[in-house]
Amino acid sequence: MDAALGRQYSEADVFRTALFYVFLILFVPVAAFFSSRTLLFDALLGLDTSTSTLYAAVVTVLVIHGVLGLYVMRAFREDSKAQKKD
């Protein structure tokens, strides 16, 4: 229970949210790396291995920032909802 805000979160809700973002942070960047390297940079653009790996790493960093941004937005949204109810 968040005593300052008067809200109560069930353990299942907290666990489900944390697990969702753990999967996003772990698997989405890995999938973005391999799919962009294989499909976009190797197959479609025909770049050599080192160049396609470098560009795929840049795509992965951008995806990680996007996923972390989603997590931060979710945290701020929950905080603002709690403040509006007061």
N, CA, C and O atoms as a GROMACS GRO file, in nm:
protein
  344
    1MET      N    1   0.084  -0.118   0.000
    1MET     CA    2   0.000   0.000   0.000
    1MET      C    3   0.088   0.124   0.000
    1MET      O    4   0.187   0.130   0.072
    2ASP      N    5   0.053   0.219  -0.078
    2ASP     CA    6   0.124   0.346  -0.082
    2ASP      C    7   0.052   0.441   0.012
    2ASP      O    8  -0.050   0.499  -0.023
    3ALA      N    9   0.107   0.456   0.131
    3ALA     CA   10   0.039   0.531   0.236
    3ALA      C   11   0.025   0.678   0.200
    3ALA      O   12  -0.075   0.741   0.235
    4ALA      N   13   0.123   0.734   0.132
    4ALA     CA   14   0.118   0.877   0.099
    4ALA      C   15   0.006   0.907   0.001
    4ALA      O   16  -0.054   1.015   0.006
    5LEU      N   17  -0.023   0.814  -0.088
    5LEU     CA   18  -0.126   0.838  -0.190
    5LEU      C   19  -0.258   0.769  -0.157
    5LEU      O   20  -0.359   0.797  -0.221
    6GLY      N   21  -0.258   0.680  -0.061
    6GLY     CA   22  -0.380   0.612  -0.024
    6GLY      C   23  -0.423   0.507  -0.125
    6GLY      O   24  -0.539   0.467  -0.126
    7ARG      N   25  -0.330   0.461  -0.210
    7ARG     CA   26  -0.364   0.359  -0.308
    7ARG      C   27  -0.307   0.226  -0.264
    7ARG      O   28  -0.205   0.219  -0.195
    8GLN      N   29  -0.375   0.123  -0.304
    8GLN     CA   30  -0.329  -0.010  -0.268
    8GLN      C   31  -0.310  -0.090  -0.396
    8GLN      O   32  -0.401  -0.100  -0.479
    9TYR      N   33  -0.192  -0.146  -0.412
    9TYR     CA   34  -0.160  -0.227  -0.529
    9TYR      C   35  -0.150  -0.372  -0.485
    9TYR      O   36  -0.084  -0.403  -0.385
   10SER      N   37  -0.214  -0.458  -0.558
   10SER     CA   38  -0.200  -0.599  -0.524
   10SER      C   39  -0.063  -0.649  -0.571
   10SER      O   40  -0.005  -0.594  -0.664
   11GLU      N   41  -0.014  -0.750  -0.507
   11GLU     CA   42   0.116  -0.806  -0.543
   11GLU      C   43   0.114  -0.860  -0.685
   11GLU      O   44   0.215  -0.853  -0.756
   12ALA      N   45   0.002  -0.914  -0.726
   12ALA     CA   46  -0.010  -0.968  -0.862
   12ALA      C   47   0.001  -0.858  -0.966
   12ALA      O   48   0.065  -0.877  -1.070
   13ASP      N   49  -0.060  -0.742  -0.940
   13ASP     CA   50  -0.051  -0.631  -1.034
   13ASP      C   51   0.091  -0.579  -1.047
   13ASP      O   52   0.138  -0.552  -1.158
   14VAL      N   53   0.158  -0.565  -0.935
   14VAL     CA   54   0.296  -0.518  -0.937
   14VAL      C   55   0.386  -0.617  -1.008
   14VAL      O   56   0.469  -0.578  -1.089
   15PHE      N   57   0.369  -0.746  -0.978
   15PHE     CA   58   0.449  -0.850  -1.041
   15PHE      C   59   0.423  -0.856  -1.192
   15PHE      O   60   0.517  -0.870  -1.270
   16ARG      N   61   0.298  -0.846  -1.231
   16ARG     CA   62   0.262  -0.852  -1.373
   16ARG      C   63   0.323  -0.736  -1.450
   16ARG      O   64   0.375  -0.754  -1.560
   17THR      N   65   0.317  -0.617  -1.393
   17THR     CA   66   0.374  -0.499  -1.458
   17THR      C   67   0.526  -0.510  -1.467
   17THR      O   68   0.584  -0.482  -1.572
   18ALA      N   69   0.589  -0.551  -1.360
   18ALA     CA   70   0.735  -0.566  -1.361
   18ALA      C   71   0.778  -0.674  -1.460
   18ALA      O   72   0.875  -0.654  -1.533
   19LEU      N   73   0.708  -0.784  -1.464
   19LEU     CA   74   0.742  -0.892  -1.555
   19LEU      C   75   0.725  -0.850  -1.701
   19LEU      O   76   0.805  -0.886  -1.786
   20PHE      N   77   0.621  -0.774  -1.728
   20PHE     CA   78   0.598  -0.724  -1.864
   20PHE      C   79   0.715  -0.638  -1.911
   20PHE      O   80   0.765  -0.655  -2.022
   21TYR      N   81   0.758  -0.545  -1.826
   21TYR     CA   82   0.868  -0.458  -1.866
   21TYR      C   83   1.003  -0.530  -1.868
   21TYR      O   84   1.091  -0.493  -1.945
   22VAL      N   85   1.020  -0.630  -1.784
   22VAL     CA   86   1.142  -0.712  -1.791
   22VAL      C   87   1.150  -0.782  -1.926
   22VAL      O   88   1.254  -0.782  -1.990
   23PHE      N   89   1.040  -0.841  -1.969
   23PHE     CA   90   1.038  -0.906  -2.100
   23PHE      C   91   1.061  -0.807  -2.212
   23PHE      O   92   1.132  -0.836  -2.308
   24LEU      N   93   1.001  -0.689  -2.202
   24LEU     CA   94   1.024  -0.587  -2.304
   24LEU      C   95   1.170  -0.546  -2.310
   24LEU      O   96   1.228  -0.538  -2.418
   25ILE      N   97   1.230  -0.522  -2.194
   25ILE     CA   98   1.368  -0.476  -2.190
   25ILE      C   99   1.465  -0.584  -2.236
   25ILE      O  100   1.568  -0.553  -2.295
   26LEU      N  101   1.433  -0.710  -2.210
   26LEU     CA  102   1.524  -0.817  -2.249
   26LEU      C  103   1.507  -0.862  -2.393
   26LEU      O  104   1.605  -0.878  -2.465
   27PHE      N  105   1.384  -0.883  -2.436
   27PHE     CA  106   1.362  -0.950  -2.564
   27PHE      C  107   1.342  -0.857  -2.683
   27PHE      O  108   1.382  -0.892  -2.794
   28VAL      N  109   1.282  -0.743  -2.664
   28VAL     CA  110   1.258  -0.653  -2.777
   28VAL      C  111   1.389  -0.601  -2.837
   28VAL      O  112   1.403  -0.600  -2.959
   29PRO      N  113   1.486  -0.557  -2.755
   29PRO     CA  114   1.613  -0.514  -2.816
   29PRO      C  115   1.689  -0.627  -2.887
   29PRO      O  116   1.749  -0.605  -2.992
   30VAL      N  117   1.686  -0.746  -2.831
   30VAL     CA  118   1.752  -0.860  -2.895
   30VAL      C  119   1.685  -0.891  -3.029
   30VAL      O  120   1.753  -0.914  -3.129
   31ALA      N  121   1.554  -0.892  -3.029
   31ALA     CA  122   1.480  -0.916  -3.154
   31ALA      C  123   1.506  -0.805  -3.254
   31ALA      O  124   1.519  -0.831  -3.374
   32ALA      N  125   1.513  -0.682  -3.208
   32ALA     CA  126   1.541  -0.570  -3.298
   32ALA      C  127   1.680  -0.581  -3.358
   32ALA      O  128   1.699  -0.552  -3.476
   33PHE      N  129   1.777  -0.622  -3.278
   33PHE     CA  130   1.914  -0.636  -3.328
   33PHE      C  131   1.921  -0.739  -3.440
   33PHE      O  132   1.968  -0.710  -3.550
   34PHE      N  133   1.874  -0.860  -3.411
   34PHE     CA  134   1.889  -0.967  -3.509
   34PHE      C  135   1.799  -0.948  -3.631
   34PHE      O  136   1.839  -0.979  -3.743
   35SER      N  137   1.679  -0.897  -3.609
   35SER     CA  138   1.592  -0.877  -3.725
   35SER      C  139   1.640  -0.763  -3.813
   35SER      O  140   1.636  -0.773  -3.936
   36SER      N  141   1.686  -0.654  -3.752
   36SER     CA  142   1.735  -0.544  -3.836
   36SER      C  143   1.865  -0.582  -3.906
   36SER      O  144   1.886  -0.545  -4.022
   37ARG      N  145   1.952  -0.655  -3.838
   37ARG     CA  146   2.077  -0.695  -3.902
   37ARG      C  147   2.051  -0.792  -4.016
   37ARG      O  148   2.104  -0.776  -4.126
   38THR      N  149   1.970  -0.893  -3.991
   38THR     CA  150   1.947  -0.996  -4.091
   38THR      C  151   1.859  -0.948  -4.205
   38THR      O  152   1.894  -0.961  -4.322
   39LEU      N  153   1.744  -0.893  -4.170
   39LEU     CA  154   1.646  -0.857  -4.273
   39LEU      C  155   1.675  -0.724  -4.342
   39LEU      O  156   1.667  -0.714  -4.464
   40LEU      N  157   1.709  -0.624  -4.264
   40LEU     CA  158   1.725  -0.491  -4.320
   40LEU      C  159   1.863  -0.467  -4.377
   40LEU      O  160   1.878  -0.434  -4.495
   41PHE      N  161   1.964  -0.485  -4.295
   41PHE     CA  162   2.098  -0.445  -4.337
   41PHE      C  163   2.170  -0.550  -4.422
   41PHE      O  164   2.242  -0.514  -4.514
   42ASP      N  165   2.150  -0.679  -4.392
   42ASP     CA  166   2.215  -0.783  -4.473
   42ASP      C  167   2.137  -0.812  -4.602
   42ASP      O  168   2.192  -0.804  -4.712
   43ALA      N  169   2.010  -0.846  -4.586
   43ALA     CA  170   1.933  -0.892  -4.701
   43ALA      C  171   1.888  -0.776  -4.791
   43ALA      O  172   1.908  -0.780  -4.913
   44LEU      N  173   1.828  -0.676  -4.732
   44LEU     CA  174   1.770  -0.568  -4.812
   44LEU      C  175   1.874  -0.470  -4.865
   44LEU      O  176   1.875  -0.437  -4.984
   45LEU      N  177   1.963  -0.425  -4.778
   45LEU     CA  178   2.062  -0.326  -4.819
   45LEU      C  179   2.193  -0.387  -4.866
   45LEU      O  180   2.272  -0.320  -4.932
   46GLY      N  181   2.218  -0.512  -4.834
   46GLY     CA  182   2.337  -0.582  -4.880
   46GLY      C  183   2.468  -0.531  -4.822
   46GLY      O  184   2.570  -0.533  -4.892
   47LEU      N  185   2.467  -0.485  -4.698
   47LEU     CA  186   2.589  -0.435  -4.635
   47LEU      C  187   2.676  -0.550  -4.587
   47LEU      O  188   2.628  -0.662  -4.569
   48ASP      N  189   2.805  -0.522  -4.567
   48ASP     CA  190   2.894  -0.628  -4.517
   48ASP      C  191   2.864  -0.652  -4.368
   48ASP      O  192   2.791  -0.575  -4.306
   49THR      N  193   2.920  -0.758  -4.314
   49THR     CA  194   2.885  -0.804  -4.180
   49THR      C  195   2.916  -0.702  -4.072
   49THR      O  196   2.832  -0.677  -3.985
   50SER      N  197   3.034  -0.644  -4.075
   50SER     CA  198   3.069  -0.550  -3.968
   50SER      C  199   2.984  -0.423  -3.973
   50SER      O  200   2.945  -0.370  -3.869
   51THR      N  201   2.957  -0.374  -4.090
   51THR     CA  202   2.875  -0.254  -4.103
   51THR      C  203   2.731  -0.280  -4.061
   51THR      O  204   2.670  -0.199  -3.991
   52SER      N  205   2.677  -0.394  -4.103
   52SER     CA  206   2.539  -0.426  -4.065
   52SER      C  207   2.528  -0.450  -3.915
   52SER      O  208   2.426  -0.416  -3.855
   53THR      N  209   2.631  -0.508  -3.853
   53THR     CA  210   2.630  -0.527  -3.709
   53THR      C  211   2.635  -0.394  -3.636
   53THR      O  212   2.566  -0.375  -3.536
   54LEU      N  213   2.715  -0.301  -3.685
   54LEU     CA  214   2.723  -0.168  -3.624
   54LEU      C  215   2.589  -0.096  -3.633
   54LEU      O  216   2.542  -0.039  -3.534
   55TYR      N  217   2.527  -0.097  -3.750
   55TYR     CA  218   2.398  -0.030  -3.766
   55TYR      C  219   2.290  -0.099  -3.683
   55TYR      O  220   2.202  -0.032  -3.629
   56ALA      N  221   2.295  -0.230  -3.674
   56ALA     CA  222   2.198  -0.302  -3.592
   56ALA      C  223   2.216  -0.268  -3.444
   56ALA      O  224   2.118  -0.262  -3.370
   57ALA      N  225   2.339  -0.246  -3.401
   57ALA     CA  226   2.363  -0.204  -3.263
   57ALA      C  227   2.304  -0.066  -3.237
   57ALA      O  228   2.250  -0.041  -3.129
   58VAL      N  229   2.313   0.022  -3.333
   58VAL     CA  230   2.253   0.155  -3.319
   58VAL      C  231   2.101   0.142  -3.309
   58VAL      O  232   2.039   0.210  -3.226
   59VAL      N  233   2.042   0.058  -3.390
   59VAL     CA  234   1.897   0.033  -3.383
   59VAL      C  235   1.860  -0.022  -3.246
   59VAL      O  236   1.758   0.017  -3.189
   60THR      N  237   1.943  -0.111  -3.193
   60THR     CA  238   1.916  -0.170  -3.062
   60THR      C  239   1.921  -0.065  -2.952
   60THR      O  240   1.836  -0.066  -2.862
   61VAL      N  241   2.017   0.024  -2.957
   61VAL     CA  242   2.026   0.130  -2.857
   61VAL      C  243   1.902   0.220  -2.864
   61VAL      O  244   1.849   0.260  -2.760
   62LEU      N  245   1.857   0.251  -2.983
   62LEU     CA  246   1.736   0.333  -2.998
   62LEU      C  247   1.613   0.261  -2.942
   62LEU      O  248   1.527   0.322  -2.878
   63VAL      N  249   1.605   0.131  -2.967
   63VAL     CA  250   1.492   0.053  -2.917
   63VAL      C  251   1.496   0.046  -2.764
   63VAL      O  252   1.392   0.057  -2.700
   64ILE      N  253   1.614   0.028  -2.706
   64ILE     CA  254   1.626   0.025  -2.560
   64ILE      C  255   1.580   0.157  -2.500
   64ILE      O  256   1.510   0.159  -2.400
   65HIS      N  257   1.620   0.267  -2.562
   65HIS     CA  258   1.576   0.397  -2.512
   65HIS      C  259   1.424   0.412  -2.523
   65HIS      O  260   1.361   0.469  -2.435
   66GLY      N  261   1.367   0.360  -2.631
   66GLY     CA  262   1.222   0.365  -2.645
   66GLY      C  263   1.149   0.285  -2.539
   66GLY      O  264   1.050   0.331  -2.483
   67VAL      N  265   1.198   0.165  -2.511
   67VAL     CA  266   1.135   0.079  -2.410
   67VAL      C  267   1.149   0.142  -2.272
   67VAL      O  268   1.053   0.143  -2.195
   68LEU      N  269   1.265   0.193  -2.240
   68LEU     CA  270   1.283   0.259  -2.111
   68LEU      C  271   1.196   0.385  -2.101
   68LEU      O  272   1.146   0.418  -1.993
   69GLY      N  273   1.179   0.454  -2.213
   69GLY     CA  274   1.089   0.569  -2.215
   69GLY      C  275   0.946   0.530  -2.186
   69GLY      O  276   0.874   0.601  -2.116
   70LEU      N  277   0.903   0.417  -2.240
   70LEU     CA  278   0.768   0.367  -2.211
   70LEU      C  279   0.751   0.338  -2.062
   70LEU      O  280   0.647   0.368  -2.003
   71TYR      N  281   0.854   0.279  -2.003
   71TYR     CA  282   0.850   0.248  -1.860
   71TYR      C  283   0.839   0.376  -1.777
   71TYR      O  284   0.760   0.382  -1.683
   72VAL      N  285   0.917   0.476  -1.811
   72VAL     CA  286   0.914   0.602  -1.738
   72VAL      C  287   0.779   0.672  -1.757
   72VAL      O  288   0.724   0.727  -1.662
   73MET      N  289   0.726   0.669  -1.879
   73MET     CA  290   0.595   0.729  -1.903
   73MET      C  291   0.487   0.661  -1.821
   73MET      O  292   0.398   0.726  -1.766
   74ARG      N  293   0.494   0.529  -1.812
   74ARG     CA  294   0.396   0.455  -1.732
   74ARG      C  295   0.406   0.495  -1.585
   74ARG      O  296   0.304   0.512  -1.518
   75ALA      N  297   0.528   0.509  -1.535
   75ALA     CA  298   0.546   0.547  -1.395
   75ALA      C  299   0.492   0.687  -1.369
   75ALA      O  300   0.427   0.710  -1.267
   76PHE      N  301   0.517   0.782  -1.459
   76PHE     CA  302   0.466   0.917  -1.441
   76PHE      C  303   0.314   0.922  -1.454
   76PHE      O  304   0.248   0.997  -1.382
   77ARG      N  305   0.259   0.842  -1.544
   77ARG     CA  306   0.114   0.839  -1.561
   77ARG      C  307   0.045   0.787  -1.436
   77ARG      O  308  -0.058   0.840  -1.395
   78GLU      N  309   0.101   0.682  -1.374
   78GLU     CA  310   0.042   0.630  -1.251
   78GLU      C  311   0.050   0.733  -1.140
   78GLU      O  312  -0.042   0.746  -1.060
   79ASP      N  313   0.161   0.805  -1.135
   79ASP     CA  314   0.178   0.907  -1.032
   79ASP      C  315   0.080   1.022  -1.052
   79ASP      O  316   0.022   1.072  -0.955
   80SER      N  317   0.060   1.064  -1.177
   80SER     CA  318  -0.034   1.174  -1.202
   80SER      C  319  -0.179   1.132  -1.178
   80SER      O  320  -0.260   1.214  -1.134
   81LYS      N  321  -0.212   1.006  -1.206
   81LYS     CA  322  -0.348   0.958  -1.176
   81LYS      C  323  -0.376   0.960  -1.027
   81LYS      O  324  -0.485   0.996  -0.983
   82ALA      N  325  -0.275   0.922  -0.950
   82ALA     CA  326  -0.291   0.920  -0.805
   82ALA      C  327  -0.306   1.061  -0.751
   82ALA      O  328  -0.382   1.082  -0.657
   83GLN      N  329  -0.236   1.156  -0.806
   83GLN     CA  330  -0.246   1.294  -0.759
   83GLN      C  331  -0.379   1.358  -0.798
   83GLN      O  332  -0.429   1.442  -0.724
   84LYS      N  333  -0.437   1.321  -0.911
   84LYS     CA  334  -0.565   1.377  -0.953
   84LYS      C  335  -0.679   1.330  -0.864
   84LYS      O  336  -0.776   1.402  -0.844
   85LYS      N  337  -0.666   1.208  -0.811
   85LYS     CA  338  -0.772   1.154  -0.725
   85LYS      C  339  -0.776   1.221  -0.590
   85LYS      O  340  -0.879   1.216  -0.522
   86ASP      N  341  -0.666   1.285  -0.550
   86ASP     CA  342  -0.662   1.350  -0.418
   86ASP      C  343  -0.735   1.480  -0.416
   86ASP      O  344  -0.741   1.547  -0.313
   0.00000   0.00000   0.00000
